[in-house]
Amino acid sequence: MKTQERLFSYCLSLIMIATIFFSCNRTTVKSSGNGSSIDTLKKSEWFHEAKFGLFIHWGLYASLAGEWNGKTDYGEWIQYSANIPGIEYEKIAKKFNPVKFDAKAWVTMAKQAGMKYIVITTKHHEGFCMFDSKLTNYDIVDATPYGKDPMKALSEECKKQGITMCFYYSVKDWHHPEYPVKYTYFSKEHPEGFHGFPNSEADYQKYFTYLQGQVKEILTNYGPVGIIWFDWSGSAFNKNEIMNRQRAQSLVDSIHKWQPLCLINNRLGGIGADYGTPEQEIPGGKQNTAFEVCMTLNNHWGYNKNDNNWKSSKEVIYNLCDIASKGGNYLLNVGPTAEGLIPEASQKILKEVGAWLSLNGEAIYGTTSGGPSVRWNSDIKMITAKPGTFYLHLFNWPTDNKIYLNDFERKFEKAYLLADLEKKSLKTDVHSHGIMIHLPETPLDSINNVVVVKFEDVNKESK
Ligand code: H79
């Protein structure tokens, strides 16, 4: 192909890709109140830029630290899994006193880890509210000796440090008597579901009014909120639950009014969804719609004092790059103790991830999926991209110190190692359909060496 023809076919494929991308992502949501419309793509800009966030699971379950009657493998589901009646579980609140909670330390830790947003549990399935709610006394201000609202302190600190505050809210609720047991989880242990205060007369409308009121509280009392992160609720929103789907839609309309820029995840039956939420798994390939993988650092979301099955920082960095190379975000969890401390082991891992990001963040933040733009001679095919740039992530240094890019039908400019502060150009042999990049004999980074490949940005040229 002549250069001109190649340019033309390249532009054409770019237009096609852009069309697919926009038709997948560009949904327009209407704020029912003022008639204004804000499209998902615009609202999501910060989210795509951010790439890495901190998930925090913190609730009464932290007090039990994963243990009940000699069994030690519980987490935030402990009330369900250990079958603890509501009356007994409520007692935990009377002793919940996280005096070591330090919003500044938590946010600083997230920031140093290179995380750009925090999603914290305002209420998990246990139903206990970690924020000051006027709609119940079962909250941290009214029911515990602590008597303060950690969400207030955290949102203020996030604002100070430039981190986006986001709230998790569980639809499922084992404490509220109007939450129907039929929407809880059915398992071998609980074939009919589980509730701390089972009520055969439960009226979902009453519960939904409560939920709507609480969502209003968390979205109107704490300043700007980046994401409202709903969690699953059994079959409450399946296609047969028409009334519930209508309720969810009206809630979504209200959210758009209360916080027009707040993103909504896809766990309100997918209604109002701005993005998808794979849990504990990374999609197999590049995705055409926005997503965020949430994952634990050990085996539990909530604090478990016996769980030492920590991921290594290398594993976390690998996952972060893998997810970014597929176009998604990584939401990584910590489970603070009842005293309000984030486990040392979690902090250590996050510090190491932050150190890698401080040198290599350019290959993550604000990137899009780079694959499968080129093929290359490595087992790992992680590529992130920005206009005119590919970032090749090398977790294994090639034994012959060479990488070869096939199908590189772009005008190559230069290649260098991201960790090389001088950006010294690497020796390259440019062939008709590919390039050979010669690497130094020893890697600069012990975890992941990023090779930056610069080429002519056709888009920029045609502007
Ligand atoms: O908050 C975290 C989980 O508690 C929550 N979502 C993440 C972000 C979640 N809700 N439902 N599920 C996850 C799926 C259900 C998992 C279960 Fe089990 C399997 C419930 C009972 C068996 C894992 C093992 C939890 C308890 C025992």
Residues whose N, C-alpha, C, O or C-beta is under 5 A from the ligand:
A	BS01	H79	E76 W77 W301
